[in-house]
Amino acid sequence: MKVRDLALQGGLAAVALVAAFFVWQREPAGSPGEVTVVDAPARALDSVRYEDDTRFVELFRDEKDRDQLWVRLGSKPPKPSVVGATDGGTAVAPAGADGGASDAGTAVAQAHGADAGTPQVVGTTEPPPPPRELRANETAEKLFARFAPLRAMRALGEMDGKKLDEVGLASTARKLTLTVGGKPQDFSLATPPGGWGTPYLRREADGRVFLLGPSLLPDLENASNRLVDRRLHTFDVGDFDAVVITAGGTSRSFIASGKAPGAVTLAPEESPDRPDEFARNWHDKVWRLMPLDFLGRGEVPPGGEPEEAFRVEYRKGGKRLGELTVAKGQGGFFARTEHTTGWTRLHAGVDALAAEAAKVSAPVSSASGK
């Protein structure tokens, strides 16, 4: 009897362990009252794309490393203007169209060999610039995980045309596409009143409408400021013990010491007990350079590759840790590091740093006179 009881208790314990394992493996449940719109684990999510009538934003996994996220920012081709006609037969562009003067509309219609009273479709044929691919930051990684599973505040079912028009879903240009396991799932997004608030989401596959949470979309709508990794380096002051500064064909090595948030103390390698205040101040300004604009992966600055002005190499224990290259191109200075995807445009005022770089990197015989 005791053996039977022990066997029964052991079996129940085994079942409990199996149940606990599956509960542990399950995706975390949403908040009370939430409904699931897309039931998929985060590891199966390939990309999240948001678009409106003028631009698009896409968060996507790297093909070679699925743990690395990228942000793709792009513009859509402008919509052509429709040139109509007045009762007098004078072609005019509708309000809000480019070049909306009546004489401009007449000229366009005549240029196309058409009657001035016939509506014409006009617009620029210049394609938008290629989209930029930039490294995603930690905020983007957290946001990406919130789309799989995708949850909403409420499920509202299907709506008729009148109701869709009332909530802003009848003719919206805002779209959301989630690609899960290589298969896209499309949604329409209503524009909230006043441009902010809780948007409505319509699943195109079955027409069901959901009330989406208010905190999910703002980061996508402001992706260039919120989702792009804007760091020049992933290391900080105190993570390197040597700096090599190169400019004008000459290089000079310094021993580096200090901790964030203070400036790095630099002492020439040949005289480590004599810190160089000029080099210290110069490097502090270089370290605090703030990129104005990040160019995308594979994107070349206007006018072609810029010409190097100076370079700063960071070392730890004799091994290269990272490098900053500052170069002058068409319209200003650019920077590139071991972490950036390409060139970054710098603010004005780098000319003085470029000129002083030659003094900092000069040999001891020349540097002693500065």
C-alpha positions in Angstrom: 0.0 0.0 0.0 2.8 2.4 0.9 4.6 1.5 -2.3 1.5 2.3 -4.3 1.1 5.6 -2.5 4.7 6.5 -3.2 4.3 5.7 -6.9 1.2 7.8 -7.1 2.9 10.8 -5.4 5.9 10.4 -7.7 3.7 10.4 -10.8 1.9 13.5 -9.7 5.2 15.2 -9.0 6.4 14.3 -12.5 3.2 15.8 -14.1 3.6 18.9 -12.0 7.2 19.3 -13.2 6.2 18.9 -16.9 3.4 21.4 -16.5 5.8 23.9 -14.8 8.2 23.5 -17.7 5.6 24.3 -20.3 4.4 27.3 -18.3 8.0 28.6 -18.1 8.5 28.2 -21.8 5.3 30.0 -22.7 5.5 33.7 -23.8 4.6 36.1 -20.9 1.0 37.0 -20.7 -0.3 40.4 -21.5 -1.9 42.8 -19.0 -5.4 42.1 -17.8 -8.0 43.0 -20.5 -5.4 42.9 -23.4 -6.1 40.8 -26.5 -3.6 39.2 -28.8 -3.5 40.5 -32.4 -0.4 38.5 -33.7 0.4 35.4 -31.7 4.0 34.8 -32.4 7.2 34.6 -30.4 9.7 37.4 -30.6 12.4 35.1 -32.1 10.2 34.4 -35.1 9.7 38.2 -35.9 11.8 39.2 -39.0 10.8 42.8 -39.4 8.4 45.6 -38.4 7.5 48.2 -41.1 5.6 51.5 -40.5 4.7 53.8 -43.4 2.5 56.8 -44.2 2.0 58.8 -47.4 5.5 60.3 -47.5 7.9 57.9 -45.7 8.6 54.5 -44.2 10.5 53.0 -41.3 11.6 49.4 -41.0 13.1 47.6 -38.1 14.7 44.3 -39.4 17.1 41.6 -38.4 20.5 41.3 -40.0 20.6 38.4 -42.4 23.9 37.1 -41.0 23.2 37.8 -37.4 19.6 37.7 -36.2 20.5 39.2 -32.9 21.6 42.5 -34.7 18.8 44.9 -35.5 18.9 47.6 -38.2 16.7 50.6 -38.9 15.8 51.4 -42.5 14.6 55.0 -43.2 13.2 55.9 -46.6 11.0 58.4 -48.4 8.2 57.6 -50.8 7.9 59.1 -54.3 5.8 62.2 -54.2 2.2 61.9 -55.5 1.5 63.6 -58.8 -0.7 66.7 -58.8 -3.9 66.6 -60.7 -4.5 69.7 -62.9 -8.2 70.4 -63.3 -10.2 72.9 -65.3 -12.4 75.9 -64.6 -15.6 76.8 -66.4 -13.6 79.1 -68.6 -11.3 76.2 -69.7 -8.3 77.4 -67.8 -6.3 74.6 -66.2 -5.6 75.0 -62.5 -3.9 72.9 -59.9 -5.9 71.9 -56.9 -5.3 73.6 -53.5 -2.1 72.3 -51.9 -0.5 71.0 -55.1 2.9 72.1 -56.2 2.8 75.2 -58.4 -0.9 75.8 -57.9 -1.2 79.0 -60.0 -3.6 78.9 -62.9 -1.1 80.0 -65.5 1.2 77.1 -64.4 -1.6 74.6 -64.9 -2.3 76.0 -68.4 1.3 75.7 -69.4 1.5 72.1 -68.2 -1.6 71.1 -70.1 -0.3 72.8 -73.3 3.1 71.2 -72.9 1.4 67.8 -72.9 -0.4 68.7 -76.1 -3.8 68.5 -74.3 -6.8 70.7 -74.2 -6.6 73.3 -71.4 -10.0 72.1 -70.2 -8.9 68.5 -69.8 -7.7 67.5 -66.3 -4.0 66.4 -66.4 -1.8 64.5 -63.9 1.5 66.3 -63.3 4.3 65.9 -60.8 8.0 65.4 -60.5 9.6 62.2 -61.9 12.7 62.5 -59.7 12.9 59.3 -57.6 13.4 59.7 -53.8 16.9 59.1 -52.4 17.8 55.5 -51.5 16.8 54.5 -48.0 19.3 54.6 -45.2 20.2 51.6 -43.2 21.5 52.4 -39.7 22.3 50.4 -36.6 19.4 50.2 -34.2 19.8 51.2 -30.5 18.7 49.6 -27.3 15.3 51.4 -27.5 14.7 49.8 -30.9 15.5 46.3 -29.5 13.0 46.7 -26.7 10.3 48.1 -29.1 10.9 45.2 -31.6 10.2 42.6 -29.0 6.8 44.2 -28.2 5.5 43.4 -31.6 5.6 39.6 -31.2 3.3 38.8 -29.7 1.4 41.9 -30.7 -1.3 42.8 -28.2 -4.0 45.5 -28.2 -6.2 47.0 -25.5 -9.5 45.9 -27.0 -10.9 43.8 -29.9 -13.7 45.7 -31.7 -14.6 43.1 -34.4 -15.5 44.0 -37.9 -16.8 47.5 -38.8 -18.9 48.7 -41.7 -17.8 51.5 -44.1 -19.4 54.3 -42.1 -17.8 53.2 -38.9 -14.4 52.7 -40.5 -14.7 56.3 -41.8 -15.6 57.6 -38.4 -12.5 56.1 -36.7 -10.2 57.1 -39.5 -9.6 53.7 -41.2 -11.5 54.1 -44.4 -8.8 55.9 -46.4 -5.7 56.0 -44.2 -2.2 56.0 -45.7 -0.7 54.7 -42.5 0.2 51.0 -42.6 1.9 48.5 -40.4 3.5 45.3 -41.6 4.9 42.5 -39.4 6.9 39.8 -41.2 6.8 36.6 -39.1 8.7 33.5 -40.3 9.0 35.1 -43.8 5.3 35.9 -44.1 4.0 39.5 -44.0 0.9 40.4 -42.0 -0.6 43.7 -43.1 -2.5 46.2 -41.0 -4.1 49.7 -41.5 -3.6 52.4 -38.9 -6.0 55.2 -38.2 -4.6 58.7 -37.6 -5.6 59.6 -34.0 -7.4 63.0 -33.5 -4.8 65.7 -33.2 -2.1 63.4 -34.4 -1.6 61.6 -31.0 -3.5 59.2 -28.8 -4.7 55.7 -29.0 -4.9 54.5 -32.7 -7.2 52.0 -34.3 -5.6 49.0 -36.0 -7.4 47.0 -38.8 -6.0 43.5 -39.7 -6.3 43.2 -43.4 -6.5 39.4 -43.4 -9.9 39.3 -41.8 -11.0 43.0 -41.4 -11.0 42.9 -37.6 -10.4 46.2 -35.8 -8.4 46.6 -32.6 -7.7 49.4 -30.2 -3.9 49.7 -30.0 -2.0 51.0 -27.0 -0.8 54.6 -27.1 2.8 53.9 -26.4 3.6 51.5 -29.3 3.9 53.7 -32.3 5.6 57.0 -31.3 9.0 55.5 -31.5 8.4 54.3 -35.0 7.0 57.6 -36.1 10.2 59.4 -34.8 12.6 56.6 -35.6 15.5 58.8 -36.8 15.8 60.4 -33.3 14.7 57.5 -31.1 15.7 54.2 -32.7 19.1 54.9 -34.3 22.3 54.1 -32.4 24.1 57.4 -32.3 27.2 56.3 -30.4 30.6 56.7 -32.0 32.2 54.2 -29.7 30.9 51.4 -27.4 33.7 51.9 -24.9 34.2 54.9 -22.5 36.9 56.9 -20.8 38.9 54.5 -18.7 38.5 51.6 -21.0 41.7 52.5 -23.0 45.2 53.1 -21.7 46.9 54.5 -24.9 46.0 56.9 -27.7 47.8 57.3 -31.0 47.1 60.6 -32.8 47.9 60.8 -36.5 47.8 63.9 -38.8 49.7 65.2 -41.8 51.7 62.0 -42.1 53.1 62.0 -38.5 51.9 60.1 -35.5 52.5 60.4 -31.7 51.6 58.0 -28.9 50.3 59.0 -25.5 49.6 57.1 -22.3 46.0 57.6 -21.3 44.6 57.7 -17.8 41.3 58.8 -16.2 37.7 57.8 -15.7 34.4 59.1 -17.0 33.0 61.6 -16.8 36.3 63.5 -16.6 38.7 64.2 -19.4 41.5 61.8 -20.3 44.9 62.7 -19.1 47.5 62.2 -21.9 51.2 61.9 -21.3 53.7 61.4 -24.2 54.9 57.8 -24.4 58.5 59.0 -24.3 57.9 61.0 -21.1 55.0 59.4 -19.2 55.6 61.5 -16.0 54.9 64.8 -17.9 51.2 65.1 -18.9 50.5 67.2 -22.0 47.8 69.7 -21.2 47.5 70.9 -24.8 46.9 67.3 -26.0 44.5 66.7 -23.1 42.3 69.7 -24.0 42.4 68.8 -27.7 41.4 65.2 -27.1 38.6 66.2 -24.8 37.0 68.3 -27.6 37.5 65.4 -30.0 36.0 62.9 -27.6 32.9 65.1 -27.2 32.2 65.5 -30.9 28.5 65.1 -31.6 27.4 63.8 -35.0 24.9 65.9 -36.8 23.7 63.4 -39.2 24.4 59.7 -39.8 24.8 58.4 -43.3 23.5 54.9 -44.0 25.4 51.6 -44.6 27.3 51.9 -47.9 26.3 55.6 -48.4 29.0 58.0 -49.7 29.1 61.7 -48.6 28.2 64.3 -51.3 31.1 64.8 -53.6 32.7 61.4 -52.9 35.0 60.0 -50.2 36.3 62.8 -47.9 40.0 63.4 -47.3 41.3 62.4 -44.0 42.3 65.3 -41.7 43.3 63.4 -38.6 42.9 60.0 -36.9 42.8 58.9 -33.3 43.5 55.2 -32.4 42.5 53.8 -29.0 44.4 50.9 -27.5 44.1 48.6 -24.4 47.0 46.4 -23.3 48.8 47.0 -26.7 45.7 45.9 -28.7 43.6 48.1 -30.9 40.3 48.9 -29.2 38.8 51.4 -31.7 39.5 54.3 -34.0 38.1 57.7 -34.9 38.8 59.1 -38.4 37.8 62.8 -39.1 37.9 63.8 -42.8 37.0 66.9 -44.8 34.5 66.6 -47.6 32.2 68.6 -49.7 30.3 71.0 -47.4 32.1 70.1 -44.1 33.7 67.5 -41.9 32.8 63.9 -41.5 33.7 61.2 -38.9 33.8 57.4 -39.0 34.6 54.9 -36.2 34.8 51.2 -35.6 31.1 51.3 -34.5 29.4 53.5 -37.0 27.9 52.0 -40.2 29.6 54.6 -42.3 30.4 58.4 -42.3 28.6 60.8 -39.9 28.3 64.5 -40.6 29.8 66.7 -37.9 28.7 70.2 -36.7 30.6 73.3 -37.9 33.7 74.3 -36.0 35.9 71.2 -36.6 38.4 73.3 -38.7 40.2 74.4 -35.5 40.5 70.8 -34.3 41.9 69.7 -37.6 44.5 72.5 -37.6 45.6 71.7 -34.0 45.8 67.9 -34.7 49.1 68.6 -36.6 50.6 70.1 -33.4 49.4 67.3 -31.2 50.8 64.6 -33.5 54.1 66.4 -34.2 57.4 64.8 -33.2 59.0 65.8 -29.8 61.4 68.3 -31.4 58.5 70.1 -33.1 55.9 69.6 -30.4 58.1 71.1 -27.7 57.5 74.6 -29.1 53.8 74.6 -28.9 
